[in-house]
Amino acid sequence: MRTTIPLPYLTKISLVIFILLFMNSTYLFAEKDKKAQAYYYYLLATQERDPSVAEKYLKKAIKYDPQSLYLKKTLISLYLENGDLKKAESLCKKLLENYPKDREINLFLAKIYILENRPLRAISILEKYLEYFPKDEIILSLLVNLYLDQKDWDSALINLEKLLKINENNYTAWVFKARILKEQKKIKEAKEAYLKALNLASENKALLLEVLKFLDENSDVEEIERLLKSYVAKYPEDEDFIKLLLSFYIEKSNWVKTEEVLKEYLNKNKYTPELLFFLGYSLEKQNKMEEALQVYEKLIFENNWHYEVSKRIAEIFRGKTKEEALKYMEDFSKRYPKNKNYYIFLANFAEFLDFCEKGVKYAEEGIKAYPEELDMILTLASGYACLENYEKVLSLIEPLLKKYPQDPFVLNFVGYSYVELEKNLDEAERLLLKALQINPLDPYILDSLGWCYYKKGDLDLAIQYLEKAVKRLPEDEAVIIEHLGDAYLKRGDKEKACELYQRALKAVIHKRDKERIEKKFENCPILK
C-alpha cells in the first residue's frame, strides 16, 4: 500500500496553486495601483483653484475608486461650495439609495434644500433620518430651527421636547422653548422655561438680558428684582450685575433702594468712580444735598468725572442763593490743593452757575500753571464762549489745529467759532464734518454742523442735523434747542419754533441766553 502521493501529482497541484497565487497577487497589486491613482487625482483636486478642473479630477478619482464614499462626499462639497446645487442634489439622492442612514449625506441634502429655499423638503429629509436615529441632537436642533423659521410652533415644540428627553440640561433647548411659548402668549410656561435655561447657564449675560427683557415686557417687577439681587449675591465682584440692579431701581426712581444697594456694595468692594457718582445722584434725588456734595467731591479729581461732577454740584447750588454758591467756591479753594483739576472744576462750576467772568478767571489762573495741558486750554475756551467772545476762543484754539488735527473738541471749537463769527463757513463745514467722522453721535458737534448749515442758508440740512443733536442730548440744553427753533422759524413753521423756544426757556441757565430766547418767544402769544 502506497502512503505517499506520486511526484507527478504533487508537481501538478503545486503548479495550480502557484498560478492561483500569482493571479491573486496580480489582482491585489492592480487594486492597490487603482487606489493610488485615485488618491493622486484627489490630491490634484484639493490643490486646484478652478472648480471645473477640480471636478474632473475628483470624477477621475472616483473612476479609479468607485467604492469610496469619501470621494463622492468630497464631490458634493465641491458642488455646494460653487453653488452647483442641482448636481449636488442629484448625487446626494443617488447615494441615499444605497446609504439611507448616512448622516452626512442626509445633512448635505437638507442643506441643499435650505439653500434652494425649499424648507419643507429639508424637513422631510431630516424627519426621515430621525426615524433611524431618533436621539441625534444635532439633527433635532436643525429640525427645530427649520420649524421656527416656518413659525410652525407646535412642530418645533414637539422636537424640543424630544431634545429635552435626551438631555434635560440642554439650556439652548429651554431657551427656544421659552421663545416659542412667548410667541404663543403662554407667559407662565415661557417664564418657567426661561428661568430653567438661566439656572442651567447662569453666567450667560446675554441670556440674562433676554430674560430680564421678557419679564419687563410682562411687568413682572418682583421677579426682576429677585433675579438681579440673587445675581449680585452670587457674583459680588461682577460690576455688570450691580449695574443692572441699579438701572432697574433708577428706572423705577427708587432712590432709597439705589442708595442702599450702592452703599452696601461700595463698603465691601473696590473703589468705583462710576458707582460713587450714582450714589451721589441717588442722594441728590432724595434731597440729601450735603451728603451728596461730600460724595461728589470725592470725584472732583477723577479725570473722567470732573465735568459731570461739576454739573451736579452746580445743580445743587442752583437751588441755593448766589451768595451760598460764591461762598462754596471760596471754601473749596481753601480746602483743596491747586492742581489742574482744581482749576477745571472751579471754572466749570462757575460757568454752570452763570458766573462766566469768574470761571474765566479760574481758567486763566490754571493756564498759567498748566500752559500746555489741552483740557485746561479747552476749559478757558469754554469760558470765553460763555462770554460769547469767539475771537478769544479762536486765538486760543486755532493754533492747536496743527498739533491736534484729529481732536474732535478742537475741531468743534474752531468750527463753531467761525460759524458764530459768520466767517470761513466753508472751512467751518469741513472741520465740523471731520469732527463728526470721529464722534458721529456727539450732540454738540451735530449742533455746530446744523448751525453752520443754517448760517449757509441750507435749512433742510440744518434741521436734519439739529434734530439729531436735540435727540442725542442727555438732558435739554437751551441754546441747541433754540437753534432748532430758529431753523423752523426761518422755514416758516412758527408753531414748531415757538414750542422749541418754550422748551429752551425751561432749560436755560445763562442770563444772556434767557433774555435772547425770551425776545423770540414774545412773538408766540398762543403758547404763553
C-alpha positions as CSV (number, residue, x, y, z in Angstrom):
1,M,0.0,0.0,0.0
2,R,1.4,3.4,-1.0
3,T,1.4,6.0,1.6
4,T,2.8,8.9,-0.5
5,I,1.4,10.9,-3.4
6,P,3.3,10.3,-6.6
7,L,5.6,13.1,-7.6
8,P,3.9,14.0,-10.8
9,Y,0.6,14.7,-9.0
10,L,2.4,16.9,-6.5
11,T,4.0,18.8,-9.3
12,K,0.7,19.3,-11.0
13,I,-1.0,20.5,-7.7
14,S,1.9,22.9,-6.9
15,L,1.7,24.4,-10.4
16,V,-2.1,25.1,-10.0
17,I,-1.6,26.7,-6.6
18,F,1.3,28.8,-7.9
19,I,-0.9,30.0,-10.8
20,L,-3.7,30.9,-8.5
21,L,-1.4,32.7,-6.1
22,F,0.1,34.6,-8.9
23,M,-3.3,35.7,-10.3
24,N,-4.4,36.8,-6.9
25,S,-1.3,38.9,-6.2
26,T,-1.6,40.5,-9.6
27,Y,-5.2,41.4,-8.8
28,L,-4.1,42.9,-5.4
29,F,-1.3,44.9,-6.9
30,A,-3.7,46.2,-9.6
31,E,-6.2,47.2,-6.9
32,K,-3.6,49.0,-4.9
33,D,-2.5,50.8,-8.1
34,K,-6.1,52.0,-8.7
35,K,-6.3,53.3,-5.1
36,A,-3.0,55.1,-5.6
37,Q,-4.3,56.6,-8.8
38,A,-7.5,57.7,-7.0
39,Y,-5.5,59.3,-4.2
40,Y,-3.3,61.1,-6.8
41,Y,-6.3,62.7,-8.5
42,Y,-7.9,63.5,-5.2
43,L,-4.7,65.4,-4.2
44,L,-4.8,67.3,-7.5
45,A,-8.4,68.2,-7.0
46,T,-7.7,69.7,-3.5
47,Q,-4.9,71.9,-4.9
48,E,-6.8,73.1,-7.9
49,R,-8.4,76.5,-7.9
50,D,-10.5,76.1,-11.0
51,P,-13.7,74.4,-9.8
52,S,-14.4,72.8,-13.2
53,V,-10.9,71.2,-13.3
54,A,-11.2,70.1,-9.7
55,E,-14.5,68.4,-10.6
56,K,-12.8,66.5,-13.4
57,Y,-10.0,65.3,-11.1
58,L,-12.5,64.1,-8.5
59,K,-14.5,62.2,-11.1
60,K,-11.3,60.5,-12.2
61,A,-10.5,59.7,-8.6
62,I,-14.0,58.1,-8.3
63,K,-13.5,56.2,-11.5
64,Y,-10.4,54.6,-10.1
65,D,-12.0,54.0,-6.7
66,P,-15.8,53.7,-7.3
67,Q,-16.5,52.3,-3.8
68,S,-15.1,55.3,-2.0
69,L,-17.9,57.2,-0.3
70,Y,-15.5,59.8,1.0
71,L,-14.6,60.9,-2.6
72,K,-18.2,61.2,-3.5
73,K,-18.9,63.3,-0.4
74,T,-16.0,65.5,-1.4
75,L,-17.5,66.0,-4.8
76,I,-20.8,67.0,-3.2
77,S,-18.9,69.5,-1.0
78,L,-17.3,70.9,-4.2
79,Y,-20.7,71.3,-5.8
80,L,-22.1,73.1,-2.8
81,E,-19.0,75.4,-2.5
82,N,-19.5,76.5,-6.1
83,G,-23.3,76.8,-5.9
84,D,-23.9,73.9,-8.3
85,L,-27.0,72.8,-6.3
86,K,-28.6,70.6,-9.0
87,K,-25.5,68.4,-9.4
88,A,-25.1,68.2,-5.6
89,E,-28.8,67.2,-5.2
90,S,-28.6,64.6,-7.9
91,L,-25.5,62.9,-6.4
92,C,-27.0,63.0,-2.9
93,K,-30.2,61.3,-4.0
94,K,-28.2,58.6,-5.8
95,L,-26.1,57.9,-2.8
96,L,-29.1,57.8,-0.4
97,E,-30.5,54.9,-2.3
98,N,-27.6,52.8,-1.1
99,Y,-26.8,54.7,2.2
100,P,-30.2,55.9,3.6
101,K,-28.8,56.0,7.1
102,D,-25.7,58.1,6.3
103,R,-25.9,61.2,8.5
104,E,-23.6,63.4,6.4
105,I,-25.4,62.7,3.1
106,N,-28.8,63.5,4.7
107,L,-27.3,66.7,6.1
108,F,-25.9,67.6,2.6
109,L,-29.3,67.1,1.0
110,A,-31.1,69.1,3.8
111,K,-28.6,71.9,3.3
112,I,-29.2,71.9,-0.5
113,Y,-33.0,72.2,0.0
114,I,-32.4,75.1,2.5
115,L,-30.2,76.9,0.0
116,E,-32.9,76.4,-2.6
117,N,-35.5,77.8,-0.3
118,R,-37.3,74.5,-0.1
119,P,-37.6,74.2,3.7
120,L,-40.4,71.6,3.7
121,R,-38.2,69.2,1.6
122,A,-35.4,69.7,4.1
123,I,-37.7,69.0,7.0
124,S,-38.9,65.8,5.2
125,I,-35.3,64.6,4.8
126,L,-34.4,65.2,8.5
127,E,-37.7,63.7,9.8
128,K,-37.0,60.5,7.8
129,Y,-33.4,60.3,9.1
130,L,-34.7,60.6,12.7
131,E,-36.8,57.5,12.1
132,Y,-33.4,55.6,12.1
133,F,-31.7,57.7,14.8
134,P,-34.3,59.5,17.0
135,K,-31.8,60.7,19.5
136,D,-29.5,62.6,17.2
137,E,-29.3,66.0,18.9
138,I,-27.7,67.9,16.0
139,I,-30.4,66.8,13.6
140,L,-33.1,67.5,16.1
141,S,-31.7,71.0,16.7
142,L,-31.5,71.7,12.9
143,L,-35.1,70.5,12.5
144,V,-36.3,72.8,15.4
145,N,-34.6,75.7,13.7
146,L,-36.4,74.9,10.4
147,Y,-39.8,74.7,12.1
148,L,-39.0,78.0,13.9
149,D,-38.3,79.7,10.5
150,Q,-41.6,78.4,9.3
151,K,-43.3,79.6,12.5
152,D,-44.6,76.1,13.0
153,W,-44.5,76.4,16.8
154,D,-46.2,73.1,17.6
155,S,-43.8,71.0,15.5
156,A,-40.9,72.9,16.9
157,L,-42.1,72.3,20.5
158,I,-42.6,68.6,19.8
159,N,-39.0,68.2,18.6
160,L,-37.7,70.4,21.5
161,E,-39.4,68.0,23.9
162,K,-37.5,65.2,22.2
163,L,-34.3,67.0,22.7
164,L,-35.0,67.6,26.4
165,K,-35.8,64.0,26.9
166,I,-32.4,63.1,25.6
167,N,-30.7,65.8,27.7
168,E,-32.8,67.8,30.2
169,N,-29.8,70.1,30.9
170,N,-29.7,71.4,27.3
171,Y,-30.2,75.1,28.1
172,T,-30.4,76.1,24.5
173,A,-33.5,73.9,24.1
174,W,-35.0,75.5,27.1
175,V,-34.4,79.0,25.6
176,F,-36.0,78.0,22.3
177,K,-38.9,76.5,24.2
178,A,-39.3,79.7,26.1
179,R,-39.3,81.8,22.9
180,I,-41.9,79.6,21.3
181,L,-44.2,79.7,24.4
182,K,-43.7,83.5,24.4
183,E,-44.9,83.7,20.8
184,Q,-47.9,81.6,21.7
185,K,-48.7,84.0,24.6
186,K,-48.2,81.3,27.2
187,I,-46.5,83.7,29.6
188,K,-46.4,81.5,32.7
189,E,-44.9,78.5,30.8
190,A,-42.5,80.8,29.0
191,K,-41.3,82.2,32.3
192,E,-40.7,78.8,33.7
193,A,-38.7,77.7,30.6
194,Y,-36.6,80.9,30.7
195,L,-35.8,80.5,34.4
196,K,-34.8,76.9,33.8
197,A,-32.5,77.9,31.0
198,L,-31.0,80.6,33.2
199,N,-30.5,78.2,36.0
200,L,-28.5,75.9,33.6
201,A,-26.4,78.8,32.2
202,S,-26.3,81.4,35.0
203,E,-23.1,83.1,33.7
204,N,-24.6,83.7,30.3
205,K,-25.2,87.5,30.5
206,A,-26.8,87.7,27.0
207,L,-29.4,85.2,28.2
208,L,-29.9,87.1,31.5
209,L,-30.7,90.3,29.5
210,E,-33.2,88.4,27.3
211,V,-34.9,87.0,30.4
212,L,-35.0,90.5,32.0
213,K,-36.5,92.0,28.9
214,F,-39.2,89.3,28.8
215,L,-40.0,89.9,32.5
216,D,-40.1,93.7,31.9
217,E,-42.4,93.3,28.9
218,N,-44.8,91.4,31.2
219,S,-44.4,93.8,34.1
220,D,-43.0,91.1,36.4
221,V,-41.2,93.6,38.7
222,E,-40.9,91.3,41.7
223,E,-39.2,88.6,39.6
224,I,-36.8,91.1,38.0
225,E,-35.7,92.4,41.5
226,R,-35.4,88.9,42.9
227,L,-33.3,87.7,40.0
228,L,-31.0,90.7,40.0
229,K,-30.5,90.6,43.7
230,S,-29.7,86.9,43.5
231,Y,-27.0,87.6,40.8
232,V,-25.4,90.4,42.9
233,A,-25.3,88.0,45.9
234,K,-23.9,85.1,43.7
235,Y,-21.3,87.3,41.8
236,P,-20.4,90.1,44.3
237,E,-17.3,91.2,42.4
238,D,-19.0,91.4,38.9
239,E,-20.0,95.1,38.4
240,D,-22.2,94.2,35.5
241,F,-24.8,92.7,37.8
242,I,-24.8,95.5,40.3
243,K,-25.2,98.0,37.4
244,L,-28.2,96.0,36.1
245,L,-29.8,96.1,39.5
246,L,-29.1,99.9,39.8
247,S,-30.5,100.5,36.4
248,F,-33.7,98.7,37.5
249,Y,-34.0,100.9,40.6
250,I,-33.1,104.1,38.8
251,E,-35.7,103.4,36.1
252,K,-38.3,102.9,38.8
253,S,-37.0,106.1,40.6
254,N,-36.5,104.0,43.7
255,W,-33.7,106.2,45.1
256,V,-33.9,104.7,48.6
257,K,-33.1,101.2,47.3
258,T,-30.4,102.7,44.9
259,E,-28.7,104.3,47.9
260,E,-29.0,101.1,50.0
261,V,-27.5,98.8,47.3
262,L,-24.7,101.2,46.4
263,K,-23.6,101.8,50.0
264,E,-23.6,98.1,50.7
265,Y,-21.6,97.3,47.5
266,L,-19.1,100.1,47.9
267,N,-18.5,99.2,51.5
268,K,-17.5,95.6,50.5
269,N,-15.8,96.1,47.1
270,K,-13.2,98.2,45.5
271,Y,-13.5,102.0,44.9
272,T,-15.5,102.6,41.7
273,P,-15.9,106.2,40.5
274,E,-19.0,105.4,38.3
275,L,-20.9,103.8,41.2
276,L,-19.8,106.5,43.6
277,F,-21.3,109.1,41.2
278,F,-24.6,107.2,41.1
279,L,-24.6,107.2,44.9
280,G,-24.2,111.0,44.9
281,Y,-27.0,111.2,42.3
282,S,-29.4,109.0,44.4
283,L,-28.7,111.1,47.5
284,E,-29.3,114.3,45.5
285,K,-32.7,112.9,44.3
286,Q,-33.7,112.3,47.9
287,N,-32.8,115.9,48.7
288,K,-29.8,114.8,50.9
289,M,-27.8,117.6,49.4
290,E,-25.0,117.8,52.0
291,E,-24.3,114.1,51.8
292,A,-24.5,114.2,48.0
293,L,-21.9,117.0,48.0
294,Q,-19.5,115.0,50.1
295,V,-19.8,112.1,47.7
296,Y,-19.4,114.3,44.6
297,E,-16.3,116.0,46.0
298,K,-14.5,112.6,46.1
299,L,-14.8,112.5,42.3
300,I,-13.6,116.0,41.5
301,F,-10.0,114.9,40.9
302,E,-11.1,111.9,38.8
303,N,-10.1,113.0,35.2
304,N,-13.1,111.2,33.6
305,W,-15.7,112.5,36.1
306,H,-14.8,116.1,37.0
307,Y,-17.0,117.6,34.3
308,E,-20.1,115.6,35.3
309,V,-19.4,116.2,38.9
310,S,-19.1,120.0,38.3
311,K,-22.5,119.9,36.7
312,R,-24.1,118.0,39.5
313,I,-22.6,120.2,42.2
314,A,-23.7,123.3,40.3
315,E,-27.2,121.8,40.0
316,I,-27.3,121.5,43.8
317,F,-26.3,125.2,44.2
318,R,-28.8,126.3,41.6
319,G,-31.4,125.7,44.3
320,K,-29.4,127.9,46.7
321,T,-28.6,131.7,46.7
322,K,-25.9,133.3,44.7
323,E,-24.0,134.1,47.9
324,E,-24.1,130.5,49.0
325,A,-22.6,129.4,45.7
326,L,-19.8,132.0,45.8
327,K,-19.1,131.0,49.4
328,Y,-18.8,127.4,48.4
329,M,-16.2,128.3,45.7
330,E,-14.2,130.3,48.3
331,D,-14.3,127.5,50.8
332,F,-13.4,124.9,48.2
333,S,-10.3,126.9,47.2
334,K,-9.1,126.7,50.8
335,R,-9.8,123.0,51.2
336,Y,-8.1,121.5,48.1
337,P,-4.7,121.7,46.5
338,K,-4.3,123.8,43.4
339,N,-3.7,121.2,40.8
340,K,-5.1,121.1,37.3
341,N,-8.5,119.5,38.2
342,Y,-8.9,122.1,40.9
343,Y,-8.9,124.9,38.3
344,I,-11.0,123.0,35.8
345,F,-13.6,122.2,38.5
346,L,-14.0,125.8,39.7
347,A,-14.0,127.2,36.1
348,N,-16.8,124.7,35.1
349,F,-18.7,125.2,38.3
350,A,-18.7,128.9,37.8
351,E,-19.8,128.6,34.2
352,F,-22.7,126.3,35.0
353,L,-24.0,128.8,37.5
354,D,-23.6,131.7,35.0
355,F,-20.6,133.2,36.7
356,C,-18.8,133.3,33.4
357,E,-16.3,136.0,34.3
358,K,-15.3,134.2,37.4
359,G,-15.0,131.0,35.5
360,V,-12.6,132.6,33.0
361,K,-10.6,134.0,35.9
362,Y,-10.1,130.5,37.4
363,A,-9.3,129.1,34.0
364,E,-6.7,131.8,33.3
365,E,-5.0,131.0,36.6
366,G,-5.0,127.4,35.6
367,I,-3.4,128.2,32.2
368,K,-0.5,129.9,33.9
369,A,0.2,126.8,35.9
370,Y,-0.6,124.3,33.1
371,P,0.0,126.1,29.8
372,E,0.4,123.0,27.7
373,E,-2.5,120.9,29.0
374,L,-5.2,120.6,26.3
375,D,-8.1,120.2,28.7
376,M,-7.0,123.3,30.6
377,I,-6.9,125.3,27.3
378,L,-10.3,123.9,26.3
379,T,-11.8,124.9,29.7
380,L,-10.6,128.5,29.2
381,A,-12.0,128.5,25.6
382,S,-15.4,127.3,27.1
383,G,-15.3,130.2,29.5
384,Y,-14.7,132.7,26.6
385,A,-17.6,131.0,24.7
386,C,-19.8,131.6,27.7
387,L,-19.0,135.3,27.4
388,E,-19.7,135.0,23.6
389,N,-16.1,136.2,22.9
390,Y,-15.4,133.9,19.9
391,E,-12.4,135.9,18.8
392,K,-10.7,134.9,22.0
393,V,-11.8,131.3,21.6
394,L,-10.1,131.3,18.1
395,S,-7.0,132.9,19.4
396,L,-6.6,130.1,21.9
397,I,-7.8,127.0,19.8
398,E,-7.0,127.8,16.2
399,P,-3.2,127.3,16.7
400,L,-3.9,123.9,18.2
401,L,-5.2,122.5,14.8
402,K,-1.7,121.6,13.7
403,K,-0.9,119.8,17.0
404,Y,-4.3,118.1,17.4
405,P,-5.7,117.7,13.9
406,Q,-7.8,114.7,14.9
407,D,-9.2,116.0,18.2
408,P,-13.0,116.4,17.8
409,F,-13.1,119.1,20.6
410,V,-10.5,121.2,19.0
411,L,-12.2,120.9,15.6
412,N,-15.6,121.7,17.0
413,F,-14.4,124.7,18.9
414,V,-12.8,126.3,15.9
415,G,-15.7,125.3,13.5
416,Y,-18.4,126.7,15.8
417,S,-16.4,129.9,16.5
418,Y,-16.2,130.5,12.7
419,V,-20.0,130.0,12.5
420,E,-20.8,132.4,15.3
421,L,-18.5,135.0,13.8
422,E,-20.1,134.2,10.4
423,K,-16.7,133.8,8.6
424,N,-14.9,131.0,6.9
425,L,-18.1,129.0,6.7
426,D,-16.8,126.5,4.1
427,E,-13.8,125.8,6.3
428,A,-16.1,125.6,9.3
429,E,-18.2,122.9,7.5
430,R,-15.0,121.0,6.6
431,L,-13.7,121.0,10.2
432,L,-17.1,120.0,11.7
433,L,-17.6,117.2,9.2
434,K,-14.2,115.9,10.2
435,A,-15.1,116.1,13.8
436,L,-18.4,114.3,13.2
437,Q,-16.5,111.4,11.4
438,I,-14.5,111.0,14.7
439,N,-17.5,111.4,17.0
440,P,-20.6,110.7,14.9
441,L,-23.1,110.8,17.8
442,D,-21.8,113.8,19.7
443,P,-24.8,116.2,20.1
444,Y,-22.6,119.3,20.3
445,I,-20.8,118.6,17.0
446,L,-24.2,117.8,15.4
447,D,-25.5,121.1,16.7
448,S,-22.4,123.0,15.4
449,L,-22.8,121.5,11.9
450,G,-26.5,122.1,11.8
451,W,-26.0,125.7,12.9
452,C,-23.3,126.0,10.2
453,Y,-25.8,124.9,7.5
454,Y,-28.4,127.4,9.0
455,K,-25.9,130.2,8.5
456,K,-25.2,129.0,5.0
457,G,-28.9,129.0,4.2
458,D,-29.3,125.2,3.8
459,L,-32.4,124.8,6.0
460,D,-33.0,121.1,5.1
461,L,-29.6,120.1,6.2
462,A,-29.7,122.4,9.2
463,I,-32.9,120.9,10.5
464,Q,-31.6,117.4,9.8
465,Y,-28.5,117.8,11.9
466,L,-30.1,120.0,14.6
467,E,-32.9,117.4,15.1
468,K,-30.3,114.7,15.6
469,A,-28.5,117.0,18.1
470,V,-31.6,117.5,20.2
471,K,-32.4,113.8,20.2
472,R,-28.9,112.9,21.3
473,L,-28.8,115.3,24.3
474,P,-28.7,113.5,27.7
475,E,-30.7,116.5,29.0
476,D,-32.1,119.6,27.4
477,E,-29.7,122.4,26.6
478,A,-31.3,125.8,25.8
479,V,-29.0,127.0,23.0
480,I,-29.1,123.8,21.0
481,I,-33.0,123.7,21.2
482,E,-33.1,127.4,20.4
483,H,-31.0,126.7,17.2
484,L,-33.6,124.2,16.1
485,G,-36.3,126.7,16.8
486,D,-34.6,129.3,14.7
487,A,-34.3,126.9,11.8
488,Y,-38.0,126.0,11.9
489,L,-38.9,129.7,12.2
490,K,-36.8,130.6,9.1
491,R,-38.6,127.8,7.2
492,G,-41.9,129.2,8.1
493,D,-43.1,126.8,10.8
494,K,-43.7,129.3,13.6
495,E,-45.8,127.0,15.8
496,K,-43.0,124.4,15.9
497,A,-40.4,127.1,16.5
498,C,-42.4,128.5,19.4
499,E,-42.8,125.1,21.0
500,L,-39.0,124.8,20.9
501,Y,-38.4,128.3,22.4
502,Q,-40.7,127.4,25.2
503,R,-38.8,124.2,25.8
504,A,-35.5,126.1,25.7
505,L,-36.6,128.6,28.3
506,K,-37.3,125.7,30.7
507,A,-33.7,124.6,30.4
508,V,-31.9,127.9,30.1
509,I,-29.0,128.7,32.6
510,H,-27.3,131.8,31.4
511,K,-28.9,135.2,31.7
512,R,-27.9,136.5,28.2
513,D,-29.4,133.3,26.7
514,K,-32.6,133.7,28.6
515,E,-33.0,137.3,27.5
516,R,-32.4,136.4,23.8
517,I,-34.8,133.5,23.8
518,E,-37.5,135.5,25.7
519,K,-37.4,138.1,23.0
520,K,-38.1,135.5,20.4
521,F,-40.8,134.0,22.5
522,E,-42.6,137.3,22.8
523,N,-43.9,136.7,19.3
524,C,-45.5,133.4,20.4
525,P,-48.6,134.7,22.3
526,I,-50.6,131.4,21.8
527,L,-48.0,129.4,23.9
528,K,-47.5,131.9,26.7
